[in-house]
Amino acid sequence: MDEVVIRAAVSADATVLARLRYQFRSTLEPAAEPEAAFLGRCAAWMADRLARPGSWLCWVAVEADVVIGMVWLLPLEKIPNPVAESERHGYISSLYVRPECQAGGVGSHLLDACLRHCRAEQYDAVILWPTPRSRSLYARFGFEVREDLLERRPG
């Protein structure tokens, strides 16, 4: 196995990142959109966000010049606050490693890179919605179920 390198994603990675996103989400439930249509729409969205300062950030795991995993982070700016509390949150999404590369610590390295950025930028809190399978990984990194966060879904 070659060395895995974690690096910031760039717009040129968008096509492969869209494929990883499709692979990740379509294994959780059936796709509601043709794969080609999704890949085009998602790659354009990702390229745009990665080129836009202050928007989504992404880290990729690369092995032998092949992107094998990713994690996305959306910085969430808070309203100015007069108390001693950081004015930023983070939302982590789409932590995914190709199935044949899982169980080797790649997901942990991706999550660590993302959380190091959050610490360096002094985020107040980092939130995410885990899959049942990923809960133990997030727990190892200190994520907990909270009772002070409310959610409302349309309906």
C-alpha positions in Angstrom: 0.0 0.0 0.0 1.3 3.4 -1.0 1.5 6.3 1.5 -1.7 8.3 1.9 -1.4 12.0 1.7 -4.1 14.4 3.1 -4.4 17.7 1.3 -6.8 20.5 0.7 -9.1 19.9 -2.3 -9.1 22.3 -5.3 -11.6 23.0 -8.0 -9.8 20.6 -10.3 -10.8 17.7 -7.9 -14.5 18.4 -8.4 -15.2 15.5 -10.9 -13.7 12.8 -8.7 -15.3 14.3 -5.6 -18.7 14.2 -7.3 -18.1 10.5 -8.0 -17.2 9.9 -4.4 -20.3 11.7 -3.3 -22.5 9.7 -5.6 -20.9 6.4 -4.4 -21.3 7.4 -0.8 -25.0 8.6 -0.9 -26.3 6.0 -3.4 -25.1 3.2 -1.1 -27.3 4.6 1.7 -30.5 4.8 -0.3 -31.5 4.6 -4.0 -30.5 7.5 -6.2 -33.5 9.7 -7.3 -31.5 11.2 -10.2 -29.6 9.6 -13.1 -25.9 9.2 -12.2 -24.7 11.3 -15.2 -27.0 14.1 -14.4 -26.0 14.1 -10.7 -22.3 14.0 -11.5 -22.5 17.0 -13.8 -24.6 19.0 -11.4 -22.5 18.0 -8.3 -19.1 18.6 -10.0 -20.2 22.1 -11.1 -21.4 22.8 -7.5 -18.2 21.5 -6.0 -15.9 23.4 -8.3 -17.8 26.6 -7.7 -17.6 26.2 -3.9 -14.0 25.2 -3.8 -13.1 28.3 -5.8 -15.1 30.6 -3.6 -13.3 32.0 -0.5 -15.2 31.7 2.7 -17.4 28.9 1.3 -17.1 25.1 1.7 -13.6 23.6 2.4 -12.7 20.0 1.5 -9.8 17.7 2.3 -8.9 14.7 0.3 -6.9 11.5 0.9 -4.7 10.7 -2.0 -2.9 7.4 -2.6 -0.7 6.8 -5.6 -2.2 10.0 -7.3 -5.8 8.7 -6.8 -8.3 10.5 -4.5 -9.6 7.8 -2.2 -11.5 9.8 0.4 -12.9 13.2 1.3 -14.4 15.3 4.1 -16.2 18.6 3.6 -16.5 21.6 6.1 -18.8 24.6 5.9 -17.8 27.5 8.1 -20.9 29.0 9.7 -20.5 32.6 10.8 -22.3 33.5 14.0 -23.8 36.9 14.8 -21.3 39.1 16.8 -21.5 38.2 20.4 -20.3 40.3 23.4 -19.4 37.3 25.5 -16.2 35.3 25.5 -17.2 32.8 22.8 -15.9 32.2 19.3 -18.2 33.6 16.6 -17.9 30.6 14.3 -19.3 27.1 14.0 -18.4 24.4 11.6 -20.6 21.8 9.8 -18.9 18.6 8.7 -20.4 16.6 5.8 -19.6 13.8 3.5 -16.7 12.1 5.2 -16.2 9.2 2.9 -13.5 6.7 2.0 -13.8 4.3 -1.0 -14.8 0.9 0.4 -11.6 -0.9 -0.7 -9.6 1.7 1.3 -11.6 1.7 4.5 -10.4 0.3 7.8 -6.9 1.6 7.4 -7.3 4.9 9.3 -7.9 7.1 6.3 -11.2 8.4 7.6 -9.5 9.3 10.9 -6.7 11.2 9.1 -9.3 13.1 7.1 -11.4 14.0 10.2 -8.2 15.0 12.0 -7.2 17.4 9.3 -10.6 19.0 9.3 -10.7 19.3 13.1 -7.2 20.8 13.2 -8.5 23.5 10.9 -11.5 24.1 13.2 -9.1 24.4 16.2 -6.8 26.8 14.4 -9.7 29.0 13.4 -11.1 28.7 16.9 -14.6 27.4 16.0 -17.0 27.4 18.9 -18.7 24.1 17.9 -18.6 21.6 15.1 -21.7 19.7 14.2 -22.6 16.8 11.8 -25.2 14.2 11.1 -23.5 10.8 11.3 -24.5 7.6 9.6 -25.0 4.7 12.0 -21.7 3.2 10.8 -19.7 6.4 11.4 -20.9 7.1 15.0 -18.0 5.3 16.6 -15.4 7.2 14.6 -16.9 10.5 15.6 -17.2 9.4 19.2 -13.5 8.7 19.3 -12.9 12.3 18.2 -15.0 13.7 21.1 -18.4 14.2 19.3 -21.4 13.7 21.6 -25.2 13.7 21.3 -26.4 17.0 22.5 -29.7 17.9 24.2 -29.5 21.7 23.4 -29.8 21.5 19.6 -33.2 21.5 18.0 -34.0 20.4 14.5 -37.1 20.8 12.4 -37.7 19.0 9.1 -40.3 20.2 6.6 -43.6 18.4 6.8 
